[in-house]
Amino acid sequence: MMQSSIFEWRQGAGWLVLSSGGRFMDGETEAIDTRMLSRSAADGALVYIGAADEPETAEQYLMYLGDLGSRSGYAIDIVAEDDASLKTHLGEAGIIVIGDGPQHARLYNGLQGAALEGILRAYENGALIMGIGFGAELFGQWVLRPSPLAPYPGFTWLANAAILTGVPELAQKRTLQDLLHKRPVTYGLNIRPGSALTFGPDGQVELWGTEQIIISLGQAYSVRE
C-alpha cells in the first residue's frame, strides 16, 4: 500500500481516480475527464464499465470522450462476459472507467471475481482506473449505500475509507456517523460535485475539477493531530 497523510491506497504503476461524477453532457465533468485522458501513460484501449446504468449511457459517454480526444474505447458488459474474456479485456486496458448509475447491486456483484482481477492487473501494469459516483465509492473499505444493507465491505483500494460522492443522502450521513463510532480508525471521504481525488504511483495525491472534499475522522485520528 502507498500512504500520504491519512490516505493509504493500493500500490500499482497506474493512477486511481475517484470522481463524484455529474452531467457530462452539460460539461460538469469536463475538467476531470480532460485530465484523466491526459494522465494515463499506459498502452491499451479505454474500457467503460456501465453495469449500473442503461446501455445508451455508455455509448453517449464514449462519444463524449471521443470529442475530448480520447483514445479508442468500448463498453464491456461485466455481467454477460465470461471470466476469461473479462480478465483479458480489462487486464490489457490502458484506461478503465467504472460508471455511475442506480443499479448498485448489479455493479457491485458484477465486479467481484474475474472483473476485479482484470482491473487490478491493468492497474499494476500502469493503467488509469477511474470510478465515477457509486463506481468510486466501491473502492473504499466500506460502502454506505444502498440502505438498509450499508455499511458493507468495499474493495479496500483506499484503506479505512468510507467514500461518499456528490451530496450524500441523510441515510448515508447517519450510516457514516454510526460507522465512525463503531470503527474509530475509519474516516469518511465526501468527494463533492464536480471534484475528483486522485492517487498516483509515486505517492501523488491530487484534487481535480472543483477540488472540494470533506473528510470526517473517526476518534482514533484525534490522537495523531
PETAZI-V965847 format. One record per residue. SS is DSSP state (h for helix, s for strand, l for the rest). Layout:
SS / SS
This chain:
l / s / s / s / l / l / s / s / s / l / l / l / l / l / l / s / s / s / s / l / l / l / l / h / h / h / l / l / l / h / h / h / h / h / h / h / h / h / h / l / l / l / l / l / l / s / s / s / s / l / l / l / l / l / h / h / h / h / h / h / h / h / h / h / h / h / h / l / l / l / l / l / s / s / s / s / l / l / l / l / l / l / h / h / h / h / h / h / h / h / h / l / l / l / s / s / s / s / l / l / l / l / l / h / h / h / h / h / h / h / h / l / l / h / h / h / h / h / h / h / h / h / h / h / l / l / l / s / s / s / s / s / l / h / h / h / h / l / l / s / s / s / s / l / l / l / l / l / l / l / l / s / s / l / l / l / l / s / s / s / s / s / s / s / s / l / l / l / l / h / h / h / h / h / h / h / h / h / h / h / h / h / l / l / l / l / s / s / s / s / s / l / l / l / s / s / s / s / s / l / l / l / l / l / s / s / s / s / s / l / l / l / s / s / s / s / s / l / h / h / h / h / h / l / l
